Amino acid sequence: MKLIHCTLALSIVIPTVQADEKILRLYNWADYFAEDTLARFTAETGIQVIYDVMEGSETLEAKLMAGGSGYDLIFPGDTVGERLMRAGSLQPLDPAKLEALDDIEPGLQQLRSHYRASNQATVPYTWGTIGLTYNAEQILQRMPNAPVNSLDLLFKPELARQFADCGISLIDSPDEVLAVVLIYLGREPRSAKPEDLAAASELLLKLRPSIRKFQSQPVSDLVNGNLCLSLGYSGDMTQAQRAADAAGKKAQFQYHIPREGTTVWMDTMAIPVDARHPEYAYAFINFVMRPENMAAISNFTGYPTANAKARASVEPAMRNNPQIYPDDATFKRLVAGQDIPQADMRARMRVWTKFKTAIGQ
């Protein structure tokens, strides 16, 4: 699940609403629409929008599991949607009411089928991969032949040490980081087997002295020169480059999907089982799934869209970048998310906690 810019809960009402007016209540990450998406939806449909911003996936799950959230449309990540559907918190979608299901990117259609509980209750929204974002100048200054397309760059301690002075960060997500580490080790990405977790722990503890930060939003630190290498979301590179260009900085940021493989994630749109206005939710899904609207969202957020027809209108720097829009062969190497049993998740979390709190290993 992608967290963008803001981690504080807030509500945006467009415009002020009255009790008898047409109102859509939606729950999504901050800055996860184009700047005019909501206003144009209201202008076209007359449906006013109350936009509550998520603090995190855990908060979303808690609200939906408790029932009575008051939301008509939510934007869960793929594995979150899977858990919510199994818990009976989402309603199956009526394909007859959805106008663009056939336009979903082929790779996402395949990914969507992986989620057996929720694939009839969610519509893909945006997606991306976990990989390496880096400041090209800083990395190549320190290592002219740096293996920027390989996890060796980060997971070989002797290489990571060479970039520790300019700053390395890891996404603050134990499931994603452990999955990538286990892929690198040639093991099952979502494993909780003691021998697999021991191998992952050994690698991570050797790496720990070189890690400066754990964070899901490294863009500001990348632009400000506090980081030169980050394992995180594919959109970080686009956002960092835009911010650097806007600030008049000459930094060049690049992103690579590791050749060893990595994980792919997908954010979705879903209607809670107790939504008061599901018809407004359907209207919004159909509105944002139009190619021109999905392209605008992609151009604003820096993430690929779900609608294949929108790709032609996405900024060339994104749509022509195979690290952002991977080809079919690369897509097949990507590992989908998985709803891990609680006992397994606790075992993985213990490895993560030991890693994060270790000093001077």
N, C-alpha and C positions, 0 to 999 in steps of 0.2 A: 504494500500500500504506500502510495506516495504522499508525503507531507510537504506542503508547499508554503514557504514564507512564514506563516503564522501558526502559533501553537496556543493562542488564547481564544476562548470561546467568545463569539460575538454574533449578533444578528444584524442582517442588512435587510431592510424592508423597502421594497420598490413598488409603488410609493406607500404613503401611510394608508393603512387598511381599516375598513369598517367591518362589523360583524356580518353584514348581509352582502358583502362583496365576494367576488370570485377570488379565492385565495389558494395558492399552492405553497405548502410548507415543505422545504427541502433541506437536506442535511448533507453537507459536502465539505471537502477540504477548502482552506482559504485560497483565493486567487486561482481557482481551478476552472474558471470560465474565461472567455474573452471579456474585455472590459464592457462591452455593450450587449452581451448575450441575454441577460435577464431583462434589461430595458426593452430590447427588441421583441422578446417573447411577449411581454406585457402589452406592448403597442400593437402587436399582431392579433393577440387572442383576447385581450381584456382581462386576462388572469394575472392578478398581482402576486408577487413572490415574496415570501418570508424566507430568507436564506440564513440558516444557522450554520456556523462554522465548527467543524469537528476539532476536538482537542487531540483525539487519537482513536485508533481502531477499537481499543478496549472500551472507551466511552460509548462508541457506537453500539458495540455488542451489548453492553450493560443496559442501555436505553431500550433496545429492541427486545432483549430477553425479558425485561420486566413488563413489557407491554404498555400500551397507552402512551407511546412516545409523542403522538400528535403529528408525526411526519407523514407526508404523502409520497415522498420520493427520497431515497437515500443512495449513497454512493460507496458501497462496501468494496473492499478488496476481494480478490477471488476466493481465498480461503475463508475469509470472514463470511462472505455470502453463502458458502457451503455450510458453515456451522449454523448460520441463521435459518437457512431453509430446513435443515434437519431438525431444528428446534421448533419449527412451525411458525417462525416469525415473519416469513415472506409469503406472498401469494404468487401462485403460478401465473405467468403472463399469457394473455390471449394473443397468439400470433396474428390473428385477423385484425387486431387493433394496432399492430406495429408495421410501419411502412418501409423499413430499411433493413430488415433482417438479412435479406439476400446480399446486401452490400457490405457486410462485415468482412474485414480482411481475412483471406483464406487461412493464414496462420492462426488468427484468433478464433476462427471457427473450429479449428482443430483443438486449440487450447481450451476453448469453451466446453467441448465434449468431454474433456478430462474431468470436469466437475459434475459428477453424476447427480448429485442432490440438487444443485442450483442451476444447472444449465437451462432449465425451462422457466427460471424465475429471475434471470438477470440478462441485461444487455451490455456488452462491452462498451466502455467509454474511452479510456486511454490506457496505454500500456507502455512497458519498457523492460529494460534488463538491468542487472547488477553488474558493474564492470569498473574499469579503471579510468578515472578522470585525472588529468595531470597538466601541469604547466610545462609545455614542451621545452622552453628555453632552460628552465631550472633543472629539469631532469637530464637533458642532453649535455648541459655544462658539466654535470657531475659524472655522467656515464654516456659518452658519445654513441656507444652501441647498446644502449639500454633496451632490454626486451619488452618494449611497451605493449606488445600484444599478448603477453604471457603473464600469468599469475606469479611466475618467478620473480618479477619485478618487485612484488610485495612480500611473497611468502618464503623467499630464500633470505634468511636473516642477514647474510653477508651482503646482499644487495640492498635490502631495506635500510641497513645502517648507513649507506651512502647518501640516503635522502632524508635521514632523520633530522638533519640540521635545518632543512627548509620546510619540514612539516608533513607528517602523514596522518590521515584520519581514516577511520572505519565507520561505516554506517552503524548507528546504534540499534542494531536489530540482530539478536542472537540467532534467530532461525535462519536469516539470510546469510549471515557471515559463516555460520557453521556449515550451511549447505555448500557454499562456495569452497570452503576449506576441504570438505570431504570430497567434493568433485576433484579438487586438485590432488588429493591423496588417492584417487581412484576407488573411492568407497561410495556406498549408498548415501546420497545427499541428505536424506531425512532420517538417517539411522540414529538409534539410541543404544546400539550395542556397546557394551563397555569397552571392547577393544577398539571400536571405531572412535568413540569419544576420547579415549586415552590418546590415540594417535593425533586427533585434532588438538587436544589440550597441549600435547608436547610441542606441536608446531607453533601454536599461538603464544605459549609462554616464552619461547625463544624470540618471538617477534615483539613481545610487549615493550621492551625498552625503546624501540624505535617509533612507537605510536604516540602521537601528541594528543589527539582528540578522538572521542567517540561522539559522533553527531550525525543526524540525518539531514542537516542543512549546511553543507560545507561551502556554499557559493560565496558568501561574504568573505570568509577566510581565504579562499582561493584568490579572489580578486584583490584582497588587501595584502597578499603576499605572505600570509601566515601559514599557508599550506601549499605544497607543490604536488601532492599525490593523495588521491582519495579513492577508496573502494565504496561505491555508492550507486545512486540512480543515474540512468543514462541521460536524463534531462539536465543534470547538474552542469554538464559541459556547455550546453546551449545557453543556459541561464548565466553562467559565469562569463562566457564570451560576450554576451549582450551587455552585461553590467560593466565589464572592462572597457568595451568600446564606448559606452555611454559616458564613462568617466575619463575617457581620453588616454587610457592605459594601453600599452603595446603588448600586453601579455597575450599569448596564444595558447588556448586550451584545447586539448584533444581528448577523445574518449575511445576506448577499445573494449569490445567484447573479448574476453580472454579466449585464446585458442583452445584451452583445455575444456571450455564449456562454462556455463554459468546458469543462473536462474532467470526466469522471465516472470513478470507479474502483470496483472491486469486489474484495473479498477472498473467497476461496473455500476449500472443503474438498476435499482430494484424498488419494488413497491411493498411497503409493510402490509402484513395481513390485515391490520386494523386501520389502514389509511382511510381518512374521511372522504378524500376526493381523488380516488384512483383515476378517474377520467381526466383530471388535470395533469396527473403524472404521465399518463399515456401521451397527452398533447405535448408535454415538455420533452419526453424521450424522442418523439417524432421530430420535434423542432430541432433539437441539437444534433440529431443524426443526419440532417440534411448536409450534403457535401460542403456547401459554403460555410455553414455554421461550424461543422467539425473542423474544417481547415482553419477557421479563425481561432478556435480554441487551441488547436495544435500550435499555431504561430505564436499565440500568447504564452502558453505554458511551457513550450519546448518539448512536448511529448508527442509521439505518434498518435493518430486518431484511430478509431475503430472502423471508420467508413473508408473502404478502399477507393471509392470515387472521390474522396476528399484529397487524396494524396497529390493529385495534379496541381492543387492550389496551395499546398504547403510550401513554405519557403524552400528554395532550392538547396540551401545549405543543410537542411534537415532531410528532405526527401531523397536527395542524391547521396547521402552519407550511409553506406552499408552498415556502419556501426549503430546507426539509429533505426534505420529500416533494414534489418538483416535479410539476406536472400534466403531462399527456401532451404538450402543446404545448412546454413548457419542456424536457421530457426529450428531445424530438427535436432540440433545439439543442445538446445535450451531446455532446462528442467523446469517443469511447472511446479507451482506451489502445492502443498499438501497439508491437509488438516491433520496434524499430529496428535495422537492420544495424549491426554494430560500427563500420564506417568512418564512418557517419553519426553514431553516438553520440559518437565521438571528436571530430568536427567541432563538434558541439553543446557538448561538454564544454569545448572550448577557449574558446568564447564565455563560458561560465559562469565559468570560472576567471579570465578577464580581468576580468569584471564583479566577482566577489567580491573580488579583490585590488586593484582600482582604488581610489585615494584622491584626493579633491579634484578629481574631474573637473568 
